[in-house]
Amino acid sequence: METKFVEILDSTLRDGEQTNGVSFLPHEKLIIARMLLGELNVDRIEVGSARVSDGEKEAVKMICRYAAQIDRLERVEVLGFVDGTKSVDWIADCGCQTLNLLAKGSLKHCQQQLGKTLEEHIADISQTVHYARSKGIVVNLYLEDWSNGMKESPDYVYGLMDALVDTGIRRFMLPDTLGIMNPLQVIDYMRKMLKRYPDTHFDFHAHNDYDLAVSNSLAAVYSGARGLHVTVNGLGERCGNAPLSSVQVILKDQFLAHTNICEDKLNAVSHVVESYSGIAVAPNQPIIGDNVFTQVAGVHADGDKKDRLYQNALVPERFGRRREYALGKTSGKANIAKNLEELGLELTPEQQRRVTERITELGDKKEIVTQEDLPYIVSDVLKHDAPEDKVKLVSYVVSTAYGLKPGANIKVEINGQQYEASATGDGQYDAFVKSLRYIYKKYLDRTFPILQNYAVTIPPGGRTDALVQTVITWNDNGRLLRTRGLDADQTEAAIKATFKMLNIIENELNQML
């Protein structure tokens, strides 16, 4: 079977920004664009809409300047409208070379929204296409509401295509604007388009209203579409668009298609978009969710140890991640043994039994137990065999007062030596961490890990007066460490998580000496 190449257009910065509550700042758009083009190697990116705002124009200009510097300007595209010369001039002024022109792909939209006949709309489109080409701008054409057009007014769709297919438009982009199609309909309509226009490049643009965006995208490629539109994390209006990560792996594994996507960068891009958008990725979201490479049941860990019995082609290393074995009431001795093995901890069967009982007890209380917690649980249960804390909090005071910045005074012990420092910050915990940074820099001449993400939750089943769980992700010279702290006080929970991280690093350094 001949390998099929599929061109990927990412519309996170245009269609994805239409997600309710999402608005990227210009510099955020630039950073995402740099990752999409420079790291993920997306074929094309749609970065905005013409004439929206001054901020949108600033962002598009910045992205185009960057793309030109790395010789990828032809990959940057902007949505424009059938408005004579206005969108074309706006896009040209940004330094962009590709216009994605929004036309009406159904008779209903043409008549009721524009109040025009097919012939009048074709004339308007032709005028804009001609002007764009005179400015040296490539034109792709969206047939908005194409899915309803094929359902209710196919003659209109064919009439529009017949008039425009030979006008120099590079790609015709077929959106399921309202997310109403199923895969069988996509196959039917796409094959009809290709039978009538066999040499035309068609993109398919899916929406996820029926949770069929990924399936419909695969159906489109199966039927001959050359390009697919996606967004990072499936962002988009209403229920969103087809998620880039899911589309990528299905194309490669299920359809044996080829793309230019660097899969090991998918997770990093996802986290950046999650942070900038404020839209959290579900823990069970395929490929990019926090839990998708975590085995919970002990029988799964046992099977993996024997012959990877519970693993498929979606191995975490493929996406720059690693498999984890969760610790909780269903873990069993195989899960715990796997985690102990990764930490280099060797226990007798009796010791392992006692640790298993303790983890099960914690799981019954709905507390989350991580691999980073395991040495401390072992130490607590057995009182030996686990490394002692090399970094200890001797004492601290944090304060806040109206009109003053929060402050912290701390005393810590690192490898038997005590140090003191004080600092102010944007919050009590920020002041605490700045004090630690000062100690590590002044007295130890070492860099302090960068705080990458900070999340506070009440454990499932908890109440407002329950323990607070703080989960902090740190970047230690490119390596991510995630630690958790549990306490009735949020600041105290964060401090516990911080000292877990510092002891992980310190113990590793001591083992190297």
C-alpha positions as CSV (number, residue, x, y, z in Angstrom):
1,M,0.0,0.0,0.0
2,E,1.4,3.4,-1.0
3,T,2.0,5.7,1.9
4,K,-0.2,8.7,1.7
5,F,1.0,12.2,2.7
6,V,-1.4,14.4,4.6
7,E,-0.9,18.1,4.9
8,I,-1.7,19.5,8.4
9,L,-3.1,23.0,8.9
10,D,-3.2,24.1,12.6
11,S,-5.8,26.7,13.3
12,T,-5.2,27.1,17.1
13,L,-4.4,30.8,16.7
14,R,-7.5,31.6,14.6
15,D,-10.3,29.0,15.0
16,G,-9.0,27.9,18.4
17,E,-9.1,31.4,19.7
18,Q,-12.8,31.4,19.1
19,T,-13.2,29.1,22.1
20,N,-15.3,30.9,24.7
21,G,-13.1,32.9,27.0
22,V,-9.9,32.4,25.0
23,S,-7.9,35.4,23.8
24,F,-4.2,35.2,23.2
25,L,-1.9,38.2,23.7
26,P,0.3,39.0,20.6
27,H,3.4,37.7,22.3
28,E,1.6,34.5,23.3
29,K,0.5,34.0,19.7
30,L,4.1,34.4,18.6
31,I,5.4,31.8,21.1
32,I,2.8,29.3,20.0
33,A,3.5,30.0,16.3
34,R,7.2,29.5,16.9
35,M,6.5,26.1,18.6
36,L,4.1,25.0,15.8
37,L,6.5,25.9,13.0
38,G,9.9,25.5,14.5
39,E,9.5,22.5,16.8
40,L,6.3,20.6,15.8
41,N,6.9,21.2,12.1
42,V,3.3,21.8,11.2
43,D,2.9,22.3,7.4
44,R,0.6,25.4,7.7
45,I,-0.7,27.6,10.5
46,E,-3.7,29.9,10.4
47,V,-2.8,32.7,12.7
48,G,-5.7,35.1,12.7
49,S,-8.6,36.9,11.0
50,A,-8.2,40.1,8.9
51,R,-9.5,43.4,10.2
52,V,-10.4,42.1,13.7
53,S,-8.3,44.5,15.9
54,D,-5.0,46.3,16.2
55,G,-3.7,43.6,18.5
56,E,-4.5,40.9,15.9
57,K,-2.6,42.9,13.3
58,E,0.4,43.3,15.6
59,A,0.4,39.5,16.3
60,V,0.2,38.6,12.6
61,K,3.0,41.0,11.8
62,M,5.2,39.5,14.5
63,I,4.5,35.9,13.3
64,C,5.2,36.8,9.7
65,R,8.5,38.4,10.6
66,Y,9.6,35.3,12.5
67,A,8.4,32.9,9.7
68,A,10.3,34.9,7.1
69,Q,13.5,34.7,9.3
70,I,13.3,30.9,9.2
71,D,12.2,30.8,5.6
72,R,8.7,29.5,6.3
73,L,6.5,32.5,5.5
74,E,4.6,30.5,2.9
75,R,3.3,28.4,5.8
76,V,1.5,31.3,7.5
77,E,-2.1,31.9,6.5
78,V,-4.8,34.5,7.6
79,L,-8.6,34.3,7.3
80,G,-10.0,37.0,5.1
81,F,-13.4,38.0,3.8
82,V,-15.1,38.7,0.5
83,D,-14.9,42.5,1.0
84,G,-13.4,43.8,-2.2
85,T,-9.8,44.9,-1.4
86,K,-10.0,45.4,2.4
87,S,-8.9,42.0,3.7
88,V,-6.3,41.6,1.0
89,D,-4.7,45.0,1.9
90,W,-4.8,44.2,5.6
91,I,-3.1,40.9,5.0
92,A,-0.5,42.3,2.7
93,D,0.3,45.1,5.2
94,C,1.1,42.4,7.7
95,G,3.6,40.8,5.4
96,C,1.6,37.7,5.0
97,Q,1.5,35.8,1.6
98,T,-1.5,33.6,2.0
99,L,-5.2,34.5,2.2
100,N,-7.8,31.9,3.4
101,L,-10.9,33.5,1.8
102,L,-14.2,32.8,3.5
103,A,-17.0,32.2,1.0
104,K,-20.5,30.7,1.4
105,G,-20.7,27.0,0.8
106,S,-24.4,26.6,1.1
107,L,-27.3,28.3,-0.7
108,K,-29.0,29.1,2.6
109,H,-25.9,31.0,3.8
110,C,-25.6,32.8,0.5
111,Q,-29.2,33.9,0.3
112,Q,-30.0,34.5,3.9
113,Q,-26.8,35.9,5.2
114,L,-25.5,37.8,2.2
115,G,-28.8,38.4,0.4
116,K,-27.2,37.5,-2.9
117,T,-27.6,35.1,-5.7
118,L,-24.9,32.5,-6.5
119,E,-23.9,34.5,-9.6
120,E,-23.4,37.7,-7.5
121,H,-21.4,35.9,-4.9
122,I,-19.2,34.3,-7.5
123,A,-18.5,37.7,-9.0
124,D,-17.6,39.1,-5.6
125,I,-15.3,36.2,-4.9
126,S,-13.6,36.5,-8.3
127,Q,-12.9,40.2,-7.7
128,T,-11.2,39.5,-4.4
129,V,-9.2,36.6,-5.8
130,H,-8.1,38.6,-8.8
131,Y,-7.0,41.5,-6.5
132,A,-5.1,39.2,-4.2
133,R,-3.2,37.5,-7.0
134,S,-2.3,40.9,-8.4
135,K,-0.7,41.6,-5.0
136,G,1.2,38.3,-5.1
137,I,-0.9,36.7,-2.4
138,V,-1.9,33.0,-2.6
139,V,-5.6,32.3,-2.2
140,N,-7.2,29.3,-0.5
141,L,-11.0,29.2,-0.4
142,Y,-13.2,28.2,2.5
143,L,-16.7,26.9,1.5
144,E,-18.4,27.8,4.8
145,D,-21.2,25.5,5.8
146,W,-20.2,23.1,3.0
147,S,-21.6,20.1,4.9
148,N,-25.1,21.6,4.8
149,G,-24.5,22.7,1.2
150,M,-23.9,19.1,0.2
151,K,-26.9,18.0,2.1
152,E,-29.4,20.6,1.0
153,S,-28.1,22.4,-2.1
154,P,-25.4,20.3,-3.9
155,D,-26.2,22.1,-7.2
156,Y,-25.2,25.4,-5.5
157,V,-21.9,23.8,-4.3
158,Y,-21.1,22.5,-7.8
159,G,-22.0,25.8,-9.4
160,L,-19.7,27.6,-7.1
161,M,-16.9,25.1,-7.7
162,D,-17.4,25.1,-11.5
163,A,-17.0,28.8,-11.6
164,L,-13.9,29.0,-9.4
165,V,-11.9,25.8,-9.8
166,D,-9.8,27.2,-12.6
167,T,-9.2,30.7,-11.3
168,G,-5.9,30.0,-9.6
169,I,-7.2,29.2,-6.1
170,R,-4.6,26.8,-4.6
171,R,-6.8,24.9,-2.1
172,F,-10.5,24.5,-1.6
173,M,-11.2,24.0,2.1
174,L,-14.4,22.1,3.0
175,P,-15.7,22.8,6.6
176,D,-18.2,20.9,8.5
177,T,-19.0,24.3,10.1
178,L,-21.7,23.1,12.5
179,G,-20.3,19.7,13.2
180,I,-23.3,17.8,11.8
181,M,-21.7,15.1,9.7
182,N,-20.8,11.5,10.4
183,P,-18.0,9.5,8.7
184,L,-20.2,7.8,6.1
185,Q,-21.5,11.2,5.0
186,V,-18.0,12.6,4.8
187,I,-16.9,9.7,2.6
188,D,-19.9,10.2,0.3
189,Y,-19.6,13.9,-0.1
190,M,-15.8,14.0,-0.4
191,R,-15.9,11.3,-3.1
192,K,-18.5,13.2,-5.0
193,M,-16.2,16.3,-4.9
194,L,-13.2,14.5,-6.0
195,K,-15.0,12.6,-8.8
196,R,-16.2,15.9,-10.2
197,Y,-12.9,17.8,-9.5
198,P,-10.2,15.1,-9.6
199,D,-7.1,17.3,-9.7
200,T,-8.2,19.7,-6.9
201,H,-6.5,20.0,-3.5
202,F,-9.2,19.7,-0.9
203,D,-8.8,20.3,2.8
204,F,-11.3,19.1,5.4
205,H,-12.1,21.2,8.5
206,A,-14.0,19.3,11.2
207,H,-16.0,20.5,14.2
208,N,-16.7,18.2,17.2
209,D,-20.4,18.8,18.1
210,Y,-21.2,15.1,17.8
211,D,-17.7,14.0,19.1
212,L,-16.9,12.9,15.5
213,A,-14.3,15.4,14.5
214,V,-11.4,12.9,14.6
215,S,-13.5,10.1,12.9
216,N,-14.7,12.5,10.2
217,S,-11.1,13.7,9.6
218,L,-10.0,10.2,9.0
219,A,-12.9,9.5,6.7
220,A,-12.0,12.6,4.7
221,V,-8.4,11.4,4.2
222,Y,-9.7,7.9,3.4
223,S,-11.8,9.5,0.6
224,G,-9.0,11.6,-0.9
225,A,-8.7,14.8,1.0
226,R,-5.1,16.0,0.9
227,G,-5.2,18.3,4.0
228,L,-6.7,18.4,7.4
229,H,-7.4,21.3,9.8
230,V,-6.7,20.8,13.5
231,T,-6.1,22.7,16.7
232,V,-3.9,22.0,19.7
233,N,-6.0,20.4,22.5
234,G,-9.0,20.5,20.2
235,L,-9.7,24.2,21.0
236,G,-12.5,25.8,18.9
237,E,-16.0,27.2,19.0
238,R,-18.7,25.3,20.8
239,C,-17.3,21.8,21.2
240,G,-14.1,22.6,19.5
241,N,-12.2,21.2,16.5
242,A,-10.3,18.0,15.8
243,P,-7.3,17.7,18.2
244,L,-4.0,17.8,16.5
245,S,-2.5,15.0,18.7
246,S,-5.4,12.5,18.1
247,V,-5.5,13.2,14.4
248,Q,-1.8,12.7,14.1
249,V,-1.6,9.3,15.8
250,I,-4.7,7.9,14.1
251,L,-3.3,9.0,10.7
252,K,0.0,7.3,11.4
253,D,-1.1,4.2,13.2
254,Q,-4.6,3.4,11.8
255,F,-4.2,4.8,8.3
256,L,-0.4,4.4,7.8
257,A,-0.3,7.9,6.4
258,H,2.7,10.2,6.6
259,T,2.8,13.8,8.0
260,N,5.7,16.1,8.9
261,I,4.6,16.4,12.6
262,C,7.3,15.8,15.2
263,E,5.4,13.7,17.7
264,D,7.8,14.1,20.6
265,K,6.9,17.8,20.7
266,L,3.1,17.3,21.0
267,N,3.1,17.3,24.8
268,A,5.1,20.4,25.2
269,V,3.0,22.4,22.7
270,S,-0.2,21.2,24.5
271,H,1.0,22.4,27.9
272,V,1.9,25.9,26.5
273,V,-1.5,26.3,24.8
274,E,-3.2,25.0,28.0
275,S,-1.4,27.6,30.0
276,Y,-2.1,30.5,27.7
277,S,-5.7,29.6,26.9
278,G,-6.7,28.8,30.5
279,I,-8.6,25.7,29.1
280,A,-7.5,22.6,31.1
281,V,-6.7,19.4,29.2
282,A,-8.8,16.5,30.6
283,P,-6.5,14.0,32.5
284,N,-7.9,11.2,30.2
285,Q,-7.5,13.2,26.9
286,P,-5.7,10.8,24.6
287,I,-2.0,11.3,24.0
288,I,-1.7,14.6,26.0
289,G,-3.7,14.0,29.2
290,D,-1.9,13.6,32.5
291,N,-3.2,10.1,33.1
292,V,-3.0,8.4,29.7
293,F,0.3,6.7,30.3
294,T,-0.5,5.8,33.9
295,Q,-1.4,2.2,34.8
296,V,-3.5,1.9,37.9
297,A,-4.5,-1.7,38.3
298,G,-1.8,-4.0,39.7
299,V,-2.6,-6.7,37.1
300,H,-1.6,-4.3,34.4
301,A,1.8,-3.6,35.9
302,D,2.3,-7.3,36.3
303,G,1.5,-7.9,32.7
304,D,3.8,-5.1,31.5
305,K,6.6,-6.6,33.5
306,K,6.2,-10.0,31.9
307,D,5.8,-9.0,28.3
308,R,4.2,-5.6,27.9
309,L,0.8,-7.3,27.9
310,Y,-1.1,-4.0,28.5
311,Q,0.8,-1.7,26.1
312,N,-0.1,-0.6,22.6
313,A,1.7,1.4,19.8
314,L,1.1,4.6,21.8
315,V,4.2,4.2,23.9
316,P,4.9,7.3,26.0
317,E,8.5,7.7,24.8
318,R,7.1,8.4,21.3
319,F,5.7,11.6,22.7
320,G,8.5,12.6,25.0
321,R,6.8,11.1,28.0
322,R,7.2,8.0,30.2
323,R,4.9,5.3,31.6
324,E,3.9,5.6,35.2
325,Y,2.4,3.1,37.6
326,A,-0.1,4.8,39.9
327,L,-0.2,4.1,43.6
328,G,-3.5,3.7,45.3
329,K,-5.9,1.1,46.7
330,T,-6.0,-0.9,43.5
331,S,-2.2,-0.8,42.9
332,G,-1.3,-4.3,44.2
333,K,2.3,-5.4,44.7
334,A,3.2,-5.3,41.0
335,N,2.6,-1.6,40.7
336,I,4.5,-0.8,43.9
337,A,7.3,-3.1,42.9
338,K,7.6,-1.3,39.6
339,N,7.8,2.1,41.3
340,L,10.3,0.8,43.8
341,E,12.4,-0.6,41.0
342,E,12.5,2.8,39.2
343,L,13.6,4.5,42.4
344,G,16.3,1.9,43.0
345,L,14.7,0.8,46.3
346,E,14.9,-2.9,47.3
347,L,12.6,-4.2,49.9
348,T,12.1,-7.7,51.3
349,P,8.7,-9.3,50.7
350,E,7.6,-8.5,54.2
351,Q,8.6,-4.8,53.9
352,Q,6.9,-4.5,50.5
353,R,3.7,-6.0,52.1
354,R,3.7,-3.3,54.8
355,V,4.3,-0.5,52.3
356,T,1.4,-1.9,50.1
357,E,-0.9,-1.9,53.1
358,R,-0.1,1.7,53.8
359,I,-0.6,2.8,50.2
360,T,-4.0,0.9,50.1
361,E,-4.9,2.7,53.3
362,L,-4.1,6.1,51.8
363,G,-6.0,5.2,48.6
364,D,-9.1,4.4,50.7
365,K,-8.9,7.9,52.0
366,K,-8.9,9.2,48.4
367,E,-5.4,10.6,48.8
368,I,-3.3,10.6,45.6
369,V,0.0,8.8,46.1
370,T,2.8,9.5,43.6
371,Q,6.2,7.9,42.9
372,E,7.8,10.9,44.5
373,D,5.9,10.2,47.7
374,L,7.1,6.6,47.8
375,P,10.4,7.1,49.6
376,Y,8.7,9.0,52.3
377,I,6.0,6.3,52.7
378,V,8.7,3.7,52.9
379,S,10.6,5.7,55.4
380,D,7.5,6.3,57.5
381,V,6.5,2.7,57.5
382,L,9.8,1.0,57.9
383,K,11.9,3.7,59.5
384,H,14.8,2.6,57.4
385,D,15.9,1.7,53.9
386,A,14.8,5.1,52.5
387,P,17.2,8.1,52.2
388,E,16.9,10.6,55.0
389,D,16.0,14.2,54.2
390,K,19.1,16.1,53.1
391,V,17.1,19.3,52.9
392,K,15.1,20.2,56.0
393,L,13.0,23.1,57.0
394,V,14.1,24.2,60.5
395,S,11.8,27.2,60.9
396,Y,9.9,29.8,58.9
397,V,7.6,32.8,59.3
398,V,5.4,34.1,56.5
399,S,3.4,37.3,56.8
400,T,1.0,39.5,54.9
401,A,-0.4,42.9,55.8
402,Y,-2.7,45.4,54.0
403,G,-0.6,47.7,51.8
404,L,2.6,45.7,52.2
405,K,4.1,42.9,50.2
406,P,4.0,39.5,51.8
407,G,7.3,38.4,53.4
408,A,9.1,35.3,54.5
409,N,11.9,34.5,56.9
410,I,13.3,31.0,56.7
411,K,15.9,28.8,58.2
412,V,16.8,25.6,56.3
413,E,19.3,22.8,56.8
414,I,21.1,21.4,53.7
415,N,23.4,18.4,54.2
416,G,23.8,19.3,57.9
417,Q,24.5,23.0,57.4
418,Q,22.0,25.6,58.4
419,Y,21.2,28.8,56.3
420,E,18.9,31.7,56.9
421,A,17.3,34.2,54.4
422,S,14.3,36.6,54.0
423,A,12.5,38.0,51.0
424,T,9.3,39.6,49.9
425,G,7.1,38.4,47.1
426,D,3.8,38.5,45.3
427,G,2.4,36.1,47.8
428,Q,3.5,34.2,50.9
429,Y,4.6,31.2,49.0
430,D,6.4,33.4,46.4
431,A,8.3,35.1,49.2
432,F,9.2,31.7,50.7
433,V,10.6,30.4,47.3
434,K,12.5,33.7,46.8
435,S,14.2,33.1,50.1
436,L,15.2,29.6,49.1
437,R,16.5,30.9,45.8
438,Y,18.7,33.4,47.6
439,I,20.2,30.6,49.8
440,Y,20.9,28.3,46.9
441,K,22.5,31.1,44.9
442,K,24.5,32.8,47.6
443,Y,25.6,29.9,49.8
444,L,25.6,27.0,47.4
445,D,26.2,28.7,44.0
446,R,23.5,26.5,42.5
447,T,20.5,27.2,40.3
448,F,17.1,26.7,41.8
449,P,14.5,24.7,39.7
450,I,12.0,26.9,37.8
451,L,8.3,26.6,38.9
452,Q,6.4,25.6,35.8
453,N,2.9,24.9,37.0
454,Y,1.1,25.2,40.3
455,A,-2.3,23.7,41.1
456,V,-4.3,23.5,44.3
457,T,-7.2,21.1,44.8
458,I,-9.3,19.5,47.5
459,P,-8.9,15.8,47.2
460,P,-12.0,14.0,45.7
461,G,-14.7,13.7,48.2
462,G,-13.3,16.4,50.4
463,R,-15.1,19.4,51.9
464,T,-14.2,23.1,52.2
465,D,-12.5,22.3,55.5
466,A,-10.6,19.3,54.1
467,L,-6.9,18.9,53.5
468,V,-5.6,20.9,50.6
469,Q,-3.5,19.2,47.9
470,T,-0.9,21.3,46.1
471,V,0.7,19.9,43.0
472,I,3.8,21.7,41.7
473,T,5.6,21.0,38.4
474,W,9.3,22.0,38.4
475,N,11.7,22.4,35.5
476,D,15.2,21.2,36.6
477,N,17.5,21.9,33.6
478,G,14.9,20.6,31.2
479,R,13.7,17.7,33.4
480,L,10.2,17.9,34.7
481,L,9.6,17.0,38.4
482,R,6.0,16.9,39.7
483,T,5.6,16.8,43.5
484,R,2.6,17.0,45.8
485,G,2.0,18.3,49.3
486,L,-1.0,17.7,51.5
487,D,-1.9,19.9,54.5
488,A,-4.8,21.8,56.0
489,D,-2.9,25.1,55.0
490,Q,-2.3,25.8,51.3
491,T,1.1,27.5,51.9
492,E,2.2,24.6,54.1
493,A,1.1,22.1,51.4
494,A,3.1,24.0,48.8
495,I,6.2,24.1,51.1
496,K,5.9,20.3,51.6
497,A,5.8,19.8,47.9
498,T,8.8,22.1,47.5
499,F,10.9,20.2,50.0
500,K,10.0,16.9,48.4
501,M,11.4,18.2,45.1
502,L,14.6,19.5,46.8
503,N,15.2,16.2,48.5
504,I,14.8,14.3,45.3
505,I,17.5,16.4,43.6
506,E,19.8,16.4,46.7
507,N,19.6,12.7,47.1
508,E,20.5,12.2,43.4
509,L,23.5,14.6,43.8
510,N,24.7,12.7,46.9
511,Q,24.5,9.4,45.1
512,M,26.7,10.8,42.3
513,L,29.4,11.8,44.8
